[in-house]
């Protein structure tokens, strides 16, 4: 393999890593809610989309007053807070009254919430593509001679920092320990004085933050926002399954693995089979193979109930 091929491979891996970082953020949102509440939130993609649209709205409104970098940074923070607030309100008003109901009913509630959020975005902003002003330059950066799009580099760095912050939060903070205790056993956590309802709301808020960040960088990569951006949330489901439904570490690693594998498959396999859809099925093929060997995912654990 000559130097040019090595650089081409490195570029494919880095670009895949950037996509995988977005998958990892979305998967993290799924897993945080599932661990704390035993609810699989099918509206996570729509929450992500709302965060992207809010960032676009604020960035476009502020760019003429603050400059594009300051406007994007402020929009980034406002969007993360607003999306966390929206997710918290959804949990308290829509999902919480359904706790204790049959699982199918809760699934239908989250699906209905997804349709409502998507319809709300289309009602407010319309179905057409909207431009997203962002501070990233189109010219790629050279890292050790490998060209990398600036938006992808910022996606990787910001995502890794955010994941590291949440890892430290879950491991060392009192609220994080409370979330871990609630994830292990809700009844025991309640008897120990942990406000379980507050933990539920916090888990949705965290999912809103990581969803907003993922949506912002996804919108920055695509360049324009459209309502079907929410479908990207479903692209993160294989990462959740691959890493393990109850593993935050697995969700992150699973997202990164699938992002890299998808990009490499699109680069090296698709040209030889005459189709560009290979990227769409690569994740599902990998998940299928892994599930045959490890049904609970790479980092998931089997729950054992004692009677």
N, C-alpha and C positions, 0 to 999 in steps of 0.2 A: 504494500500500500504506500503510494508516494505521498509527498507533503500536501499536494492539492486534495487528494482523497481524504487525508486525515483532517484537513480543515473543513472539508465538506461534511464529514461525519460529525465533527465537533459542532458545526453550525446546526446540524439537524438535531443533535442531542440538546443543545442549549434552547433552541426554539421549542422543542418538545417539553423541555423542563418548564418553560414559561407557561405553556398551555396546561401542563400538569399542575403548576402552582395554582391556577384558577380552579381546576378540578378539585385540588386538595382543600381550598378554602370552602367551596360549596359542599364537599363531602364532610368537612368539619362541622358545618352547620347542621347537616342531617344527623350526624352521630351525636352531637352535643344534646340535641332535643331528644333523640331516641334514648340515650343513656339516662337522662334525667326523668323523662316522662313516659317512656315506653310507647311513644307516638312517633310514627314515621310521617314527617311533614312533606306532603306532596306539593305544597305551595312554596317551597324554598326557591325554586326557579323564578317565580313571580316576585318574591321578596327581593331577590337579586336584581331583577329587571327594574323594580321600583327604585332601588338605590342608584342604578345607573342613570335613570331618567331624572332623578332629583339632582344628581351631580351635574348632568347636562344643563338642567334649568338654571342652577346657581352659577355654573361656570360661564354660560352664555350671558347671564345677566350682569355678572361682575367684571367680565373681561375688559370692558371699555373703561372701567373706573380704576381697577387695581393692576392691570397687566395680566397676561395669560398665566404666568407661573403662580402669582399670588391668588388669582381668581380660582385656579384649579385646586390649589392647596386648601383654600377656605371651603370650596365646594365639596372637596373630599371629606373634610371634617363634618360639615353640616349634613351631608348626605348620610354618613355613617350614623350620626346621632338620630336623624329623622327616621332612618330605616329601622334602627333598633327600637325606637319608640313605636313605630307602626307594628313591628313584630310583637312587641309586648302587649299592645292593645288587642291584637288578634288573639293572642293566647288568653288574655283575661276575659274577653267578651264572647269569643266564638268557641275556642277549644276547651277552656276550663269547665264550662257547664256540661261537657260531654264526658268528663273523666268518670270512669266506672261503667260506661256504656259499652256495648259490644264493639269489638275491634273494627268490624266492617263499618259501623256507624261513624266512628272517628275517622276512618280512612275517607269516607264520603264527605265528611265535614271539611277535611283538608283539601280534598279535590274541589269542593265547592268554593272554598276560600281562594284557591288558585284561579278559578274562572272569574270570580268577582274582582280580584286584583288585576288580572289581565284586562278585563273589560273596563275597569276604572282607568287604567293607563291609556287604553285606546280612546276612551271618552274624553280624557283631559288633553292628551297630546296628539291624538289621531293615529291612523294606521300607517301613515307614510314615513319614510326615512327622515330622520332629523340629524343635522350635523352636530358633532361633539367637539368643541374647542378644547384642545389639550396642549400642554407645553412640550411634547416630545417631538424631536426633529425627525424628519423622514430619512435623512442621511444616516446610515448605520455607523456604529462605533466599532473600532477595531480593538479587540481584546486578544493579545498574543497573536495578532495577525488574522483572527477570525472575526468576520463582520457580524455584528449583532444589532438588531433594531433596538433603538433606545427604549421604546415602550416595553419591549420584552425584558430588557435588563432591569428596568425599574419594577416590572411585575415580579420578577424573581426576588429581588432584594426586599421589596416591601412585603411580599407574602411571607418570606422566611422570617423577617423581623416580627410580623404579626403572629405567626405560628409560635415563635419562640416566646413572645409575651404571654400568649394564652397557655402555653405549656407551663411556664413559671407560675401563672395565676392558678391553674388547676392543682399544681403540686404543692405550693407553699402558702398561698393566701387562705384566710379563714373561709371566705366565700367559696373558693375553689375546693377546699376540703369538704365543705358542706355539700357542694354539688356532687363530689365523688361519693360521699356517704349516702346521699339521696339516690344516686344511681345504683348503689349496692342493695339498699333495702329502704324503701320509702317509709314504711311503718316504723322501723327502728329509728330512722333519722328523725321522724316526727316525735317519737317518745324521748329522744335525746335533746329536744328543744330546738331543733332546726326548723325554720320556717319553710316548709316544703313548697307552699304556694309561691313564695318569693323566689325559691330556687327554680321553679318551673318558668316563671316570668323571666328570670335572668338568663336561663338557657335559650329562650326565644330571642332575647335581646342580643346575646352573643351571636346567635345564628344570623340575626339581622345585620350585625356589623360585618361579619366575614362575608356574608352574601353581598352587601353593598360594595365592599372592596373588590371582590371578584367581579361584580358587574361593571364597576368603573374601569378596571383594567381590560375587561373583555370589550367594553364599548370603545375604549381607547385603541385597542388593537384592530377592531373592525373598522372604526372610523365614523360609522353612523349607527343610530339606534333605531330599532324596529321592535314592535311588541313580541314577535316570535323569538326574540333574544331569550325569553324565559325558557325555551326548549333546551337551552344549554344546561339548565338545572338537571334535566334527565340524563345528560351526558355524564354527570358526576355519579350517577347511581352505580355503575360498575366499579368505581373507585371505593364506594362505601362497602359493596359486597366483597370486593377483593381484599380490602384491609380487615374487614370484620365489622359487623354491625355495632358492636359494643366497644370498639377500640378507636380512640382519638388518634393515637400514633399510626394505627393501620390506615385510617382515612387519609392522613397526610401522605404517607408513603405510597399507598395505593394510587392516589391521584397523580403523584409524580411519576410513578412507574408507567401508568397508562398513557400519560401525556407524551412521554418519550417514545413508548412503543408505537403509539398512533402515528407520530410524526415520522419515525423511521420507516414504518410500513408504507406510508404515503410516499416517501422519498425513494425507497429502494424496491418495493414490491409492486406498487400500483403501475409504474411504467411498463412492467413486463407482462401484466395480465390485461392491459387495455382498459382499465377502469379506475375511476377516482374514488369509488365508494369503499375501498379497502380500509380507509381510516375509520369509517363508520362502524365496521364490524370487528375491527381488531380488538377493541376492549372487551367485547362480549365473548370472543373466542378465548381470550386469555382468562377471563373470569370463569368460563365454562370448564376449562382444563383445571384450573386451580380448585374449583368447587368439587370436582370429582376426586381430588386428592385430599383437600382440606375443606370439608363442607361448611366450616364456620369462618373461613377466610384465613388470611396469612397470620393475623394477630388476634382474631376473635377467639373467645373461649366458650366452651359448651356449658350451659347452665344446668346444674344438677339440683333437682328438687327432692328434698327428703320428706317422707311422710311419717 
